[in-house]
Amino acid sequence: MTTQKIYGAVSSSNRDFVQSAIAAGLGLAVQLGACTAWAQEQSAAVLEEVVVTANKRSQSLQDVAASVSALTTGSIERQGLDDFAGVARVLPGVTLNQPVKNRAVFNIRGLSTNIGGGNTQDPVAVYINDMPVTDTFGASVQPDLRLYDVERVEVLRGPQGTLFGSGSLAGTVRIITNKPEMSAFDGSLRADLANTDDAGLRQRYDAMVNIPLVDDSLALRAVAYYRDEAGWVDNLVLGTDNSTEDKGGRLSLRWQPGDAFRLTGEVLYQDSDPEDGDSWAPELGKFNKSSTLDEGRPSTITSYNLTLEYVIPDFADLVSTTSYLESETAVSIDYGDITGLGFPLHARNAPWEIDFLTQELRLVSNTDSGLDWVLGAFYIERESVADFNFQLVGLADFFNPILGAGLPPSDNFLVTRTTTRSEEMAVFADINYQLTGQWYLGGGVRVADTEVSINEPRREVLNFATFLPAVMSFSNEGEDSGIVTWRGSLSYQPADSLHFYASVSKGYRIGQTNPFVGRSPVDPEDPLDIPNIYQPDETLNYELGAKTLLWGQRLRLNVAAYYIEWEDIQVDAIRLSDVANYIANAGEAISRGVEVEMQLTPLEGLVFDLSLALQDAEIDSISAADSLRSGVLEGDILPGSMDYTLAAAVQYTWPLASGRQMYARLAAQLVDSSPNGFSNQAGSLDVNPFLAENEAYENVDASIGLVTDQWELSLYGENLTNNDDYILNGGANSGVNYINTLRPRTLGMRLHYFF
């Protein structure tokens, strides 16, 4: 992708912004060069080392031969990040599509076929510690964990199929929570009050306490939080808005009777209750929507984890981590007259209950040698139970006077309870070997087996010939064994501050059951025999990278260039003869790009941050038959993929009397436009009527704060330009309210007290 192409893609409304940013950057480079000699005479301003566990062991971020970004506790708090949307805005190659609260879909390196989430496993795996938290089939919810008292957030870009398994087709997002500390009592309270334009008061309250119960052997950590956030999107029919109330917390206990053994238990709970959805319809006026049912997506999640760690001296650390998660949600969507029959289609999926059981056992070498290794086994069992009710509103009232009472008996078009299950078992191994003093060779392999099933004991579908429900049952199951993913890397580290690497890695999503199978009941001559199970799709990522600490560790500059082949892509399709929906393995895509992360501290207290991603992700090939059934055309840009994203920030901290400090921070993000779907309508040669562009947009935040040993007070502004560019949310799956925007300008005050 050329610079000319990127610049040419910038909308006219943002071109001046980009020109100014480039000019400012060039000017900054000149100024930094001029002040280098002077700065070297000042007190040292060294960037802190960031430690991650992306390879299932503690390593410096700069030593990992892969693209990894990490946001530490201090970075999260100073930037005011509270949810996934904030994380995605500040990292290269990562965007977040969030058509409704509690259903976010991460997009890494442009690898996506549905920006609102579909019936397949998401391409990006989301973990809380060692536990994946997103369902594999028709995932309706993505818990948006509040980021208070979080040790760090790690984002692993590119396939992670060796250590993190299925779902890490494009990458992995990990939230690492803080654990109890044995050494000292600790605690904090935080209050955050803000006003949002067109909404009102946003309230956020947090509390944490860490209590050593037995000196150096037993400690407790408790976290609690509450959110009451006013909404800005008004439902003109119901009189509701998209305000939300969240509450939750964590309770963890750690026991460490000696140096060799440690036991940690954690319970996490979060209840998120939005009153209505975030989407609106511009034809009704700004921030107005119209639906006769609230489209908020509540989410309740409870997870339990028990982790045992045992040190075998001069051999390995044995880690066993067991997790159980249960969550419940409810999905409501007003599709309007999408059928063309004159009756609005309402979809209600409630309750929707999900249970996960996860077990991982691994050995991590701890010897002081040139060979580091990890051996492990992993098991996960998922079950999802959902009640589906699709109604054609007004159908009974219209036809009963014509056909007689009870024809049809109700507005129900489809009623069923669906139970889906999946099991995944895997073994994995990963090594890193020091060939010489400067060269390192890495590699890993994972072998997995999966079993999946779907069961509907009673499916009622309205028969338009009789206007009575036709009753049937449906079940389907499948398995896939011997799924092999792997990685390899070669690193050259001529100095502690320089790391150059080349890597190749493979990722996959599991194959699952189709809701309709076999030959067409309408046309036996139709050659398409829908298979019981669609196959895994796979990515192969080639990457060259450089991780550097320059200028006396005042400049961290990490650059990666990648080329990804995506094969057997899982896409939504329709069989023409009977209009049966299914998932097809169709076509191949290519994603290529460059990512840059820079952090510079030229003077004591002054820090510049820059994240830049240039990418090009498109369909490379697809057969004519698959193209017709899916609507995907060769050359289509992948939905949600954008040519560039840019995030930049500057922060200056200066001392005051009595050990106090002040800081000021200015941050901006620029996000390019992207398509919300594929070119054609599935099952026809017609152009997709819902195809449109997410508009390019910018976001500007600022804050100023006072810091003491015991408290921190900050004043801040979010979306200072009050940007309201359209972010479309999934085409036909969006319903009659199809526009999302950033939260309007929000001005607030945050007080954090430590004791």
C-alpha positions in Angstrom: 0.0 0.0 0.0 1.5 3.3 -1.0 1.5 6.5 1.0 -0.3 8.2 -1.9 -3.1 5.7 -1.6 -3.4 6.3 2.1 -3.4 10.1 1.7 -5.9 9.9 -1.1 -8.3 8.0 1.1 -8.5 10.8 3.6 -11.8 12.6 3.5 -11.7 16.3 2.7 -13.0 17.1 6.1 -10.0 15.4 7.7 -7.3 16.3 5.1 -6.4 19.5 6.9 -6.2 17.6 10.2 -3.7 15.1 8.6 -1.6 17.9 7.0 -1.4 19.6 10.3 -0.4 16.4 12.1 2.3 15.7 9.5 3.6 19.3 9.7 3.6 19.1 13.5 5.4 15.8 13.4 8.1 17.1 11.1 8.5 20.2 13.2 8.7 18.1 16.3 11.5 16.0 14.8 13.5 19.2 14.0 13.0 20.5 17.5 14.0 17.2 19.1 17.1 17.1 17.0 18.0 20.7 18.0 17.5 20.0 21.7 19.2 16.6 21.9 22.5 17.9 23.2 20.7 20.1 25.8 18.4 17.3 26.9 21.3 14.9 27.4 22.6 17.3 30.1 19.3 17.1 32.0 18.3 14.5 34.5 17.7 11.1 32.9 14.2 10.5 31.4 14.1 6.8 30.9 11.0 4.9 29.7 9.7 2.2 32.1 10.1 -1.5 31.1 6.8 -3.2 30.4 6.5 -6.9 31.3 3.9 -9.1 29.6 2.9 -12.8 29.6 2.0 -13.1 26.0 4.1 -16.3 25.7 2.7 -17.7 29.0 5.8 -16.5 30.8 6.9 -13.1 32.1 9.0 -11.3 29.5 9.9 -7.8 28.7 7.6 -6.5 25.9 10.7 -5.7 23.8 11.9 -9.4 24.0 8.7 -10.9 22.5 9.2 -11.8 18.8 5.6 -10.8 17.9 3.4 -7.7 17.7 2.2 -7.1 21.3 0.9 -3.9 22.9 0.4 -3.5 26.6 -1.5 -0.9 28.6 -0.3 -0.9 32.2 -2.3 0.3 35.3 -0.7 3.7 35.2 -1.4 4.1 31.5 -5.0 3.0 31.8 -5.7 5.4 34.7 -3.9 8.4 33.3 -5.7 8.1 30.0 -9.1 7.6 31.7 -9.7 4.3 29.9 -12.7 2.5 31.3 -13.8 0.0 28.6 -12.9 -1.8 25.4 -13.7 1.2 23.2 -11.0 3.3 24.9 -8.4 0.5 24.6 -9.0 0.1 20.8 -8.7 3.8 20.1 -5.1 4.0 21.3 -3.5 0.9 19.8 -2.3 0.4 16.2 -4.1 -2.1 14.0 -7.0 -2.5 16.5 -10.6 -1.2 16.1 -13.8 -2.0 17.9 -17.2 -2.3 16.3 -19.9 -1.9 19.0 -23.4 -1.7 17.5 -24.9 -2.1 21.0 -23.5 -2.1 24.5 -22.3 -5.5 25.7 -21.7 -6.7 22.1 -18.4 -5.5 21.0 -16.4 -7.0 18.1 -12.7 -6.4 18.0 -11.1 -6.1 14.5 -7.4 -6.7 14.3 -5.5 -6.2 11.0 -8.8 -6.0 9.1 -9.8 -9.6 9.5 -13.6 -9.6 9.7 -16.6 -10.6 7.7 -19.3 -9.1 9.9 -18.8 -5.9 11.9 -21.7 -6.6 14.2 -20.8 -10.2 15.0 -22.4 -13.2 13.3 -23.1 -16.9 13.8 -19.4 -17.8 13.7 -16.8 -17.5 16.3 -15.3 -14.0 16.5 -11.9 -13.6 14.8 -10.4 -12.1 17.9 -10.4 -14.0 21.2 -11.0 -12.0 24.4 -9.6 -13.4 27.7 -10.0 -12.5 31.3 -6.7 -13.8 32.7 -6.6 -17.3 31.3 -10.2 -17.7 30.4 -11.9 -16.9 27.0 -15.2 -15.2 27.6 -16.9 -15.1 24.1 -19.2 -17.9 22.9 -18.5 -19.6 19.6 -21.9 -19.9 18.0 -24.1 -16.8 17.4 -22.2 -14.9 20.1 -24.8 -12.4 21.4 -22.7 -10.8 24.1 -19.2 -9.6 24.7 -18.7 -8.7 28.4 -17.2 -5.2 28.5 -15.2 -5.5 31.7 -14.7 -2.3 33.5 -10.9 -1.5 33.7 -10.5 -0.5 37.3 -7.7 -2.0 39.3 -6.5 -3.9 36.2 -2.8 -4.9 36.1 -2.6 -4.5 32.4 -4.4 -5.1 29.0 -2.4 -7.0 26.5 -3.3 -7.0 22.8 -1.6 -9.7 20.7 -1.8 -8.8 17.0 -1.8 -11.6 14.4 -2.8 -15.3 14.7 -2.2 -16.8 18.2 -3.3 -20.4 17.4 -0.4 -22.0 19.4 -0.8 -20.8 22.9 -4.3 -19.4 22.8 -6.1 -21.8 20.4 -9.4 -21.2 18.5 -10.8 -17.8 18.1 -7.3 -16.2 17.9 -7.6 -16.1 14.1 -6.6 -12.4 14.0 -5.3 -11.9 17.5 -6.1 -11.9 21.2 -7.1 -9.4 23.8 -6.2 -10.2 27.4 -7.3 -8.4 30.6 -5.0 -9.3 33.5 -6.5 -8.4 36.8 -4.5 -7.3 39.9 -3.9 -10.0 42.4 -3.6 -9.8 46.2 -0.3 -8.5 47.6 1.1 -10.0 50.8 3.4 -7.2 51.8 1.2 -4.3 52.8 -2.3 -3.0 53.3 -3.5 -0.9 50.3 -6.7 0.7 49.1 -8.2 3.4 46.9 -11.4 5.2 46.2 -12.3 6.9 43.0 -15.2 9.1 42.0 -15.7 10.3 38.4 -18.5 12.8 37.6 -19.0 14.2 34.1 -21.6 15.9 31.9 -22.4 14.6 28.4 -23.9 16.9 25.8 -27.5 15.9 24.8 -27.5 13.5 27.8 -26.6 14.6 31.3 -24.7 13.3 34.2 -22.3 10.4 34.0 -21.3 8.9 37.4 -18.6 6.4 38.0 -17.5 5.1 41.4 -14.8 2.6 42.3 -13.2 1.1 45.4 -10.4 -1.3 46.1 -8.9 -2.7 49.3 -5.9 -5.1 49.7 -5.6 -6.8 53.1 -2.7 -9.0 54.2 -4.4 -11.5 56.5 -1.4 -13.6 57.5 2.1 -12.1 57.1 3.7 -13.1 53.8 1.3 -16.0 53.2 -2.3 -14.9 52.9 -3.9 -11.8 51.4 -7.4 -10.7 50.2 -8.2 -8.1 47.5 -11.7 -6.8 46.9 -12.8 -4.5 44.1 -16.2 -2.9 43.6 -17.5 -0.4 41.0 -20.8 1.3 40.0 -21.7 3.2 36.9 -24.8 5.3 36.2 -24.4 6.9 32.8 -27.0 9.1 31.2 -28.0 8.3 27.6 -28.1 10.6 24.5 -30.2 8.4 22.1 -33.9 8.9 22.6 -36.6 6.3 21.7 -39.5 8.4 20.5 -42.0 5.6 20.8 -41.1 4.2 24.3 -39.7 7.3 25.9 -36.5 5.4 26.8 -32.9 6.3 26.1 -29.5 4.5 26.0 -28.6 5.3 29.6 -27.0 2.4 31.5 -26.4 1.2 35.0 -23.5 -1.1 35.7 -22.3 -2.7 38.9 -19.7 -5.3 39.7 -16.6 -6.3 41.4 -13.9 -8.9 42.1 -12.9 -10.8 45.2 -9.6 -12.7 45.2 -7.7 -14.6 47.8 -4.1 -15.7 47.5 -2.3 -18.2 49.8 1.4 -18.7 49.5 2.7 -20.8 52.4 6.2 -20.9 51.0 8.4 -20.1 48.0 7.3 -23.2 46.0 3.5 -23.1 46.2 0.8 -20.5 45.5 -2.9 -20.8 45.4 -5.1 -18.0 44.0 -8.9 -17.9 43.9 -11.0 -15.2 42.2 -14.6 -14.4 41.8 -15.7 -11.8 39.2 -19.2 -10.4 38.9 -20.6 -7.7 36.6 -24.2 -6.7 35.9 -24.7 -4.3 33.0 -28.3 -3.0 32.4 -28.7 -0.5 29.5 -32.2 0.9 29.2 -32.2 0.9 25.4 -29.9 0.5 22.4 -27.2 3.0 21.2 -28.3 3.0 17.5 -30.5 5.7 16.0 -32.1 6.6 12.7 -31.0 9.9 11.1 -34.3 10.4 9.2 -35.9 10.9 12.7 -33.5 13.6 13.7 -30.1 13.6 15.4 -29.9 10.9 18.2 -33.5 9.8 17.7 -34.7 6.2 17.3 -38.0 4.5 16.8 -38.8 1.0 18.0 -41.6 -0.6 19.9 -39.3 -2.7 22.0 -36.2 -1.6 23.8 -33.1 -2.8 22.1 -30.7 -2.6 25.1 -28.7 -5.7 25.7 -28.3 -6.5 29.4 -25.4 -8.7 30.5 -24.8 -10.5 33.7 -21.5 -12.4 34.1 -20.1 -14.4 37.0 -16.8 -16.2 36.7 -14.8 -18.3 39.2 -11.2 -19.1 38.9 -8.8 -21.3 40.9 -5.1 -21.2 39.9 -2.4 -23.4 41.5 1.3 -22.7 40.9 4.1 -25.0 42.0 7.8 -24.4 41.4 9.8 -27.5 40.6 13.4 -26.1 41.2 15.8 -26.2 38.3 13.1 -27.6 36.0 9.7 -25.9 35.6 6.8 -24.0 37.1 3.6 -26.2 37.1 0.4 -24.1 36.6 -3.1 -25.4 36.8 -5.9 -22.9 36.1 -9.6 -23.9 36.3 -12.4 -21.5 35.4 -16.1 -21.6 35.3 -18.2 -18.8 33.8 -21.9 -18.2 33.6 -23.6 -15.3 31.8 -27.1 -14.3 30.8 -28.3 -11.8 28.3 -31.4 -10.8 26.3 -31.4 -9.7 22.7 -34.2 -7.6 21.2 -34.1 -6.1 17.6 -36.8 -4.2 15.6 -36.0 -5.0 12.0 -38.9 -3.1 10.6 -40.6 -4.4 7.4 -37.5 -6.3 6.3 -39.6 -9.1 4.8 -41.5 -6.8 2.6 -44.8 -8.3 3.8 -46.0 -5.1 5.5 -45.5 -6.4 9.0 -42.5 -5.3 11.2 -40.2 -8.2 12.2 -39.4 -8.2 15.9 -36.7 -10.6 17.2 -36.5 -11.5 20.9 -33.9 -13.9 22.2 -34.4 -14.2 25.9 -33.2 -15.6 28.1 -29.9 -16.4 26.5 -27.7 -18.3 29.0 -24.1 -19.3 28.5 -21.9 -21.6 30.6 -18.1 -22.2 30.1 -15.8 -24.6 31.9 -12.1 -24.2 31.2 -9.1 -26.1 32.4 -5.5 -25.5 31.4 -2.4 -27.3 32.8 1.0 -26.2 31.7 4.7 -26.6 32.6 6.9 -23.5 32.1 10.7 -24.0 32.2 12.5 -22.1 34.9 16.1 -23.1 34.3 18.9 -20.6 33.6 19.8 -21.9 30.2 19.5 -21.0 26.5 16.3 -23.1 26.1 12.9 -21.8 27.3 9.9 -24.0 26.8 6.2 -24.4 27.6 4.2 -27.6 27.5 0.5 -27.7 28.1 -3.0 -29.1 27.7 -6.2 -27.2 27.4 -9.9 -28.1 27.6 -13.0 -26.0 27.3 -16.7 -26.9 27.3 -19.3 -24.4 26.2 -23.1 -24.6 26.4 -25.5 -21.9 25.2 -29.3 -22.1 25.7 -31.5 -19.4 24.1 -35.2 -18.9 23.5 -35.9 -17.4 20.1 -39.1 -15.7 19.2 -39.5 -13.9 15.9 -42.8 -12.1 15.4 -44.5 -10.4 12.4 -46.2 -7.6 14.3 -49.8 -7.1 13.4 -50.1 -10.4 11.4 -52.9 -11.9 13.5 -54.9 -8.7 13.7 -54.8 -8.4 9.9 -55.7 -11.9 8.9 -58.0 -13.1 11.7 -61.0 -11.1 10.3 -60.3 -12.5 6.9 -59.4 -16.2 7.7 -61.3 -16.6 11.0 -60.2 -16.5 14.6 -57.0 -18.3 15.3 -55.7 -18.1 11.8 -52.9 -17.4 12.4 -53.1 -18.0 16.2 -50.6 -15.3 17.0 -47.9 -13.0 15.5 -45.3 -15.6 16.0 -43.3 -16.5 12.9 -40.7 -18.7 14.6 -40.5 -20.0 18.1 -37.8 -22.4 19.3 -35.3 -23.1 22.1 -31.8 -23.8 20.8 -29.0 -25.5 22.7 -25.6 -25.4 21.3 -22.5 -27.1 22.7 -18.9 -27.2 21.8 -15.9 -29.0 23.3 -12.3 -28.3 22.5 -9.3 -30.3 23.7 -5.7 -29.4 22.8 -2.1 -30.0 23.6 0.6 -27.5 22.9 4.3 -26.9 23.1 6.4 -23.8 22.6 10.1 -23.2 22.7 12.6 -20.4 22.4 16.3 -21.4 21.9 19.3 -19.2 22.0 21.4 -20.3 19.0 24.3 -17.9 19.8 24.7 -14.8 22.0 22.6 -12.8 19.6 20.4 -15.2 17.6 17.3 -16.9 18.9 15.0 -19.5 17.3 11.4 -19.9 18.4 8.7 -22.3 17.5 5.5 -23.9 18.7 2.7 -26.3 17.8 -0.8 -27.0 18.9 -3.0 -30.0 18.1 -6.7 -29.7 18.8 -9.9 -31.8 18.6 -13.4 -30.2 18.6 -16.9 -31.5 19.0 -20.0 -29.3 18.3 -23.7 -29.8 18.4 -27.0 -28.0 18.1 -30.4 -29.1 19.3 -33.9 -27.8 18.8 -36.5 -30.2 20.3 -39.5 -28.2 19.1 -39.2 -25.6 16.4 -42.5 -23.9 15.4 -42.5 -22.1 12.1 -45.6 -20.4 10.6 -46.8 -22.2 7.5 -48.2 -19.5 5.1 -50.2 -22.2 3.2 -52.3 -23.1 6.3 -51.5 -20.1 8.5 -50.8 -22.6 11.3 -47.4 -23.3 12.9 -45.6 -26.3 11.5 -43.8 -28.2 14.3 -40.5 -29.9 13.8 -37.4 -30.8 15.6 -33.8 -30.4 14.6 -30.5 -31.6 15.8 -27.0 -31.7 14.3 -23.5 -32.5 15.5 -20.1 -32.8 14.1 -16.4 -33.1 15.0 -13.0 -32.1 13.8 -9.8 -33.8 14.9 -6.2 -33.2 14.4 -6.4 -29.4 13.8 -2.7 -28.3 13.7 -1.6 -24.8 14.2 2.0 -23.7 14.6 4.4 -20.8 14.8 8.1 -20.1 14.1 10.4 -17.1 14.7 14.0 -16.0 14.2 15.3 -13.2 16.3 18.5 -11.1 16.2 19.4 -9.1 19.2 22.7 -7.4 18.7 22.2 -5.3 21.9 19.7 -5.2 24.8 18.0 -2.3 23.2 17.7 -3.8 19.7 15.5 -6.7 18.6 14.8 -7.7 15.0 12.6 -10.7 14.2 10.9 -12.6 11.4 8.0 -14.8 12.3 5.3 -16.9 10.7 2.2 -18.1 12.7 -1.1 -19.9 12.0 -4.5 -19.3 13.6 -7.9 -20.8 13.2 -11.6 -20.7 14.2 -13.4 -23.9 15.0 -15.9 -25.3 12.5 -19.5 -25.6 13.8 -22.9 -27.0 12.9 -25.2 -25.5 10.3 -28.8 -24.8 11.2 -30.0 -26.4 8.0 -28.4 -29.4 6.4 -28.8 -31.8 3.5 -30.5 -31.4 0.1 -33.0 -28.8 -0.7 -36.6 -29.9 0.1 -37.9 -27.5 -2.6 -35.6 -28.5 -5.5 -34.0 -32.0 -5.3 -32.0 -31.0 -8.4 -30.2 -28.2 -6.5 -26.6 -29.4 -6.3 -25.8 -27.8 -3.0 -25.9 -30.3 -0.1 -25.4 -28.2 3.0 -22.9 -30.0 5.2 -23.5 -30.9 8.9 -20.5 -28.9 9.9 -18.6 -26.1 8.2 -14.9 -26.3 8.5 -12.4 -24.2 10.4 -11.0 -21.3 8.6 -7.3 -20.5 8.9 -4.9 -17.6 8.7 -1.2 -17.7 8.0 0.7 -14.6 9.1 4.2 -13.6 7.8 5.8 -10.8 9.8 9.0 -8.7 10.0 9.5 -6.6 13.0 11.9 -4.3 14.9 11.7 -3.4 18.6 14.2 -0.7 19.6 15.1 1.4 22.7 17.1 4.3 21.4 18.6 7.6 22.7 19.5 6.3 26.1 16.2 4.4 26.5 14.2 7.6 25.9 12.7 6.4 22.6 10.8 3.2 22.2 10.2 2.5 18.5 8.5 -0.7 17.5 7.6 -1.4 13.8 6.0 -4.5 12.2 5.2 -5.3 8.6 2.8 -8.2 8.0 1.2 -10.3 5.2 -1.7 -12.5 6.1 -3.4 -15.2 4.0 -6.9 -16.1 5.1 -8.3 -19.3 3.7 -11.7 -21.1 3.7 -13.3 -18.0 5.1 -16.5 -18.7 7.1 -19.2 -16.4 5.6 -23.0 -16.2 5.8 -24.6 -17.7 2.7 -28.1 -18.6 1.3 -29.1 -21.6 -0.8 -31.1 -20.2 -3.6 -33.7 -22.9 -4.1 -35.1 -22.9 -0.5 -33.5 -19.7 0.9 -31.8 -21.8 3.6 -29.2 -19.9 5.7 -25.9 -21.6 6.3 -22.2 -20.9 6.9 -20.0 -21.6 3.8 -16.3 -21.9 3.7 -15.8 -19.6 0.7 -12.9 -17.7 -0.8 -9.6 -16.4 0.3 -8.5 -12.9 1.6 -5.2 -11.1 1.9 -4.4 -8.6 4.6 -1.2 -6.6 4.5 0.1 -3.6 6.4 2.5 -1.8 8.6 2.2 -0.9 12.3 4.2 1.6 14.3 4.3 2.3 18.0 6.5 5.0 19.4 7.0 6.5 22.9 9.4 9.3 23.3 10.5 11.2 26.4 13.0 13.9 25.3 12.9 15.7 28.6 12.2 14.7 32.2 8.4 14.7 32.4 7.6 15.1 28.7 6.2 12.0 26.9 5.0 11.7 23.3 3.0 8.6 22.2 2.2 7.6 18.6 0.4 4.6 17.2 0.0 4.3 13.4 -1.4 1.4 11.3 -1.6 1.2 7.5 -3.5 -1.8 6.2 -5.2 -3.2 3.1 -7.5 -6.2 3.6 -9.6 -7.6 0.7 -11.1 -10.7 -0.8 -8.4 -12.2 -3.1 -10.4 -15.0 -4.7 -13.8 -16.7 -4.5 -15.7 -19.1 -6.8 -18.7 -17.9 -8.9 -21.1 -20.2 -7.0 -19.9 -19.2 -3.5 -19.9 -15.5 -4.6 -23.6 -15.8 -5.7 -24.6 -17.5 -2.4 -22.8 -15.2 -0.1 -22.8 -11.9 -2.0 -19.0 -11.7 -1.6 -17.1 -10.4 -4.7 -13.5 -10.7 -5.5 -11.8 -7.4 -4.6 -14.3 -6.6 -1.9 -12.7 -4.7 1.1 -13.3 -6.7 4.2 -16.1 -5.2 6.4 -14.7 -2.9 9.0 -11.3 -2.7 7.4 -9.8 0.7 7.0 -6.7 2.0 5.3 -5.3 3.7 8.3 -5.7 4.5 12.0 -3.6 7.1 13.9 -3.4 7.9 17.6 -1.1 10.5 19.1 -0.7 12.0 22.5 1.6 14.3 24.4 1.8 14.5 28.2 3.9 16.8 30.3 4.4 16.4 34.1 6.1 19.0 36.2 6.9 19.2 39.9 5.4 21.5 42.5 6.2 22.1 46.1 5.9 19.5 48.8 6.4 16.6 46.4 3.3 17.4 44.4 3.0 17.2 40.6 0.9 18.6 37.8 0.3 17.0 34.5 -1.4 18.0 31.2 -2.3 15.6 28.5 -3.7 16.0 24.9 -4.6 13.0 22.8 -6.2 12.6 19.3 -7.2 9.7 17.2 -8.0 9.6 13.5 -9.8 6.6 12.0 -10.4 6.1 8.3 -13.6 5.1 6.6 -14.6 1.5 6.1 -17.3 -0.6 4.5 -20.0 -2.1 6.6 -20.5 -5.2 4.5 -19.9 -7.0 1.2 -20.9 -5.8 -2.3 -23.9 -8.0 -3.1 -26.9 -9.3 -1.4 -26.5 -12.9 -0.4 -28.3 -15.3 -2.7 -28.7 -12.9 -5.6 -26.8 -10.7 -8.1 -28.4 -7.6 -6.7 -26.3 -5.0 -5.0 -26.4 -5.2 -1.2 -29.0 -2.5 -0.3 -27.5 -2.1 3.1 -23.9 -1.5 1.9 -22.5 1.8 3.1 -19.4 3.4 4.4 -18.5 4.1 8.0 -17.4 7.7 7.9 -13.8 8.6 8.8 -13.7 10.4 12.1 -11.4 12.0 14.6 -11.6 12.1 18.4 -9.8 14.6 20.7 -9.4 14.2 24.4 -7.6 16.3 27.0 -6.9 16.3 30.7 -5.1 18.2 33.4 -4.4 16.9 36.9 -2.8 17.4 40.3 -1.0 14.5 41.9 0.1 14.0 45.5 1.2 11.0 47.5 -2.4 10.4 48.7 -4.7 11.6 46.0 -5.0 12.7 42.3 -7.5 15.2 40.9 -8.0 15.6 37.2 -10.2 17.6 34.9 -10.8 16.1 31.5 -12.7 16.4 28.3 -13.6 13.6 25.9 -14.6 14.0 22.2 -13.9 17.7 22.5 -14.8 18.4 18.9 -18.2 16.8 19.5 -17.6 14.5 16.5 -20.8 12.9 15.3 -19.7 11.1 12.1 -21.7 8.0 11.3 -20.5 4.6 12.4 -22.8 2.0 10.7 -23.5 -1.1 12.6 -24.0 -4.1 10.4 -26.4 -3.5 7.6 -29.5 -5.8 7.5 -28.7 -7.1 11.0 -29.0 -3.6 12.5 -32.8 -3.1 12.2 -34.5 0.2 11.6 -32.0 2.0 13.9 -28.7 1.7 12.1 -26.4 4.6 13.0 -23.9 4.7 15.9 -21.7 7.7 16.8 -19.1 8.4 19.5 -20.4 9.5 22.8 -21.0 13.3 22.5 -18.6 15.8 24.1 -18.1 14.9 27.8 -16.5 17.2 30.4 -15.7 15.8 33.8 -13.7 15.6 37.0 -12.0 12.6 38.5 -10.8 12.2 42.1 -8.7 9.2 43.1 -7.8 8.8 46.7 -5.2 6.3 48.0 -4.8 5.0 51.5 
